[in-house]
Amino acid sequence: MACCRQVDTASACAIIGNPDGTVEVERRQFGSFKKDRRALADWCATWQPDAVVMESTGIYWKSPYAALEQVGIRAQVVNARHVKQVPGRKTDVGDAEWLAMLARAGLLRGSFVPPAPLRELRLIARQRQKLVGMLASEKNRLHKVLTDGGIRLGVVVSDIHGQSARAMIKALIQGATPQEVLSLASHRLKASREEILDALQGDLSACHRFVLDEVMHHIEALEAQIARFDTRLLDGLAPQQHALAGNPYVRRVLCECAHAASRTQCALRAKFQNLVVRRGHKRSIIALAHKMLRIIYFMLSRGTYYRDAATDYEALSVQRNAARWIKKLIKFGFLPDPA
């Protein structure tokens, strides 16, 4: 049985194999509202199917999938790109019927679909990611407006959004003089008091201060919003607390291995170089360590050795052993002795 989801309709097809070897095909169309999704799930359940597959079209598969899950059917969600790569498609065969035919032949590979609680938490995590992107954009905007007004605070402090730098920026927004703002600077800053004072000398207009004030309020609102998302995520992940904590020793070893791999000539080095431009050094090392952990998992689960895509193992073996092989060939008379 297969379901093909569109924006406003869902096409379903059931292929029924009879004891005499004949095959029957049943097709139905359903709407996109809750009652229609429930009707789709009930119709699928009446057939007591051996397998149910559906195409992952954007986010539209999620609601029908949940409806099927409620009636005890865990559908197999397949990637549309994978379906298109299977040869033999006939033009007069509908999408749902084609999916059902491929599923019956065992030619489809299902995507990973996490349990319902984790799917809900993933919704929160993705929205949090959007908020983090917005926060980064607003912080960059604040820096640009300060620079436009002649304030070069970013030159003398490592993070203009640190506690001390933010206090100075808020004082500038309120119209304080550079000397008054200097009194708010932390003594732990590496720059001298004279350098900080020079960086605070600028020409902030009323428009600069207005924009800075609005951006600062937006930054603080986003930070508070992200904190609420963090709290909700951690509460939802409480049952998986042990998995989240993990093993700090393993994490440290993996990070050390990632540092070493980033300086080799293997494919992991290329992965690191692609990431470091966008994410920075530390995040790229964590991402590389995560990739290595996944490689180790598949090696152990499949019982295979690691073979690097960027390494010519045959050439490497020849390079390491050629001298020894030549000596043996000369010794046993397969090659003339140059001496």
KAQUI-V129255 format. One record per backbone hydrogen bond with DSSP energy under -1.0 kcal/mol. NH is the residue of the N-H (numbers start at 1). CO is the residue of the C=O. E is the energy in kcal/mol with one decimal. If there is no record, write none. Layout:
# KAQUI-V129255
<<NH;CO;E> <NH;CO;E>>
This chain:
# KAQUI-V129255
<<2;13;-2.8> <3;53;-2.1> <4;11;-3.4> <6;9;-2.7> <10;30;-2.7> <11;4;-2.6> <12;28;-2.9> <13;2;-2.6> <14;26;-3.1> <16;24;-3.0> <18;22;-3.0> <21;18;-2.0> <24;16;-2.7> <26;14;-2.8> <28;12;-2.5> <30;10;-2.3> <37;33;-2.5> <38;34;-2.3> <39;35;-1.9> <40;36;-2.4> <41;37;-2.2> <42;38;-2.4> <43;39;-2.4> <44;40;-2.3> <45;41;-2.3> <46;42;-1.6> <48;45;-1.2> <53;1;-2.2> <54;76;-2.4> <55;3;-1.4> <56;78;-2.4> <57;55;-1.3> <60;57;-1.8> <62;59;-1.1> <65;61;-2.1> <66;62;-2.3> <67;63;-2.0> <68;64;-2.4> <69;65;-2.2> <70;66;-1.6> <72;69;-1.4> <73;68;-2.7> <76;52;-3.3> <78;54;-2.6> <83;79;-1.8> <84;80;-1.9> <85;81;-1.1> <86;83;-1.0> <93;90;-1.3> <98;94;-2.5> <99;95;-2.4> <100;96;-2.2> <101;97;-2.3> <102;98;-2.3> <103;99;-2.6> <104;100;-2.2> <105;101;-1.5> <106;103;-1.0> <107;102;-2.6> <111;77;-4.0> <119;115;-2.1> <120;116;-2.0> <121;117;-1.9> <122;118;-2.3> <123;119;-1.4> <124;120;-1.5> <125;121;-2.7> <126;122;-2.5> <127;123;-1.7> <128;124;-2.4> <129;125;-2.0> <130;126;-1.8> <131;127;-2.1> <132;128;-2.4> <133;129;-1.9> <134;130;-2.2> <135;131;-2.6> <136;132;-2.3> <137;133;-2.0> <138;134;-2.3> <139;135;-2.4> <140;136;-2.0> <141;137;-2.0> <142;138;-2.3> <143;139;-1.9> <144;140;-2.1> <145;141;-2.4> <146;142;-2.2> <147;143;-2.3> <148;144;-2.4> <149;145;-1.5> <150;147;-1.6> <151;146;-2.5> <152;199;-2.0> <155;152;-1.5> <157;153;-1.4> <162;159;-1.7> <166;162;-2.7> <167;163;-1.7> <168;164;-1.8> <169;165;-2.3> <170;166;-2.5> <171;167;-1.7> <172;168;-2.2> <173;169;-2.3> <174;170;-1.7> <175;172;-1.3> <176;171;-2.4> <181;177;-2.5> <182;178;-2.2> <184;181;-1.8> <185;182;-1.4> <189;186;-1.2> <196;192;-2.1> <197;193;-2.3> <198;194;-2.3> <199;195;-2.0> <200;196;-1.4> <203;149;-3.0> <209;205;-2.3> <210;206;-2.1> <211;207;-2.5> <212;208;-2.8> <213;209;-2.3> <214;210;-2.2> <215;211;-2.7> <216;212;-2.5> <217;213;-2.2> <218;214;-2.1> <219;215;-2.6> <220;216;-2.3> <221;217;-2.1> <222;218;-2.6> <223;219;-2.4> <224;220;-2.0> <225;221;-2.2> <226;222;-2.8> <227;223;-2.0> <228;224;-1.7> <229;225;-2.0> <230;226;-2.7> <231;227;-2.1> <232;228;-2.2> <233;229;-2.6> <234;230;-2.7> <235;231;-2.2> <236;232;-2.1> <237;233;-1.9> <238;235;-1.1> <240;237;-1.1> <241;238;-1.7> <244;240;-2.2> <245;241;-2.5> <246;242;-2.1> <251;247;-2.2> <252;248;-2.1> <253;249;-2.4> <254;250;-2.7> <255;251;-2.2> <256;252;-2.1> <257;253;-2.5> <258;254;-2.4> <259;255;-2.3> <260;256;-2.1> <261;257;-2.8> <262;258;-1.9> <263;260;-1.3> <264;261;-1.5> <271;267;-1.9> <272;268;-2.3> <273;269;-2.4> <274;270;-1.8> <275;271;-1.7> <276;272;-2.7> <279;275;-3.0> <280;276;-1.1> <284;280;-1.6> <285;281;-2.1> <286;282;-2.0> <287;283;-2.5> <288;284;-2.5> <289;285;-2.5> <290;286;-2.3> <291;287;-2.1> <292;288;-2.3> <293;289;-2.1> <294;290;-1.9> <295;291;-2.1> <296;292;-2.5> <297;293;-2.2> <298;294;-2.2> <299;295;-2.3> <300;296;-2.4> <301;297;-2.6> <302;298;-2.2> <303;299;-1.2> <304;299;-1.4> <313;311;-1.1> <316;312;-2.2> <317;313;-2.3> <318;314;-2.1> <319;315;-2.4> <320;316;-1.9> <321;317;-1.9> <322;318;-2.1> <325;321;-2.6> <326;322;-2.5> <327;323;-1.9> <328;324;-2.0> <329;325;-2.5> <330;326;-2.3> <331;327;-2.4> <332;328;-2.1> <333;330;-1.1> <334;329;-2.2> <335;329;-1.3>>
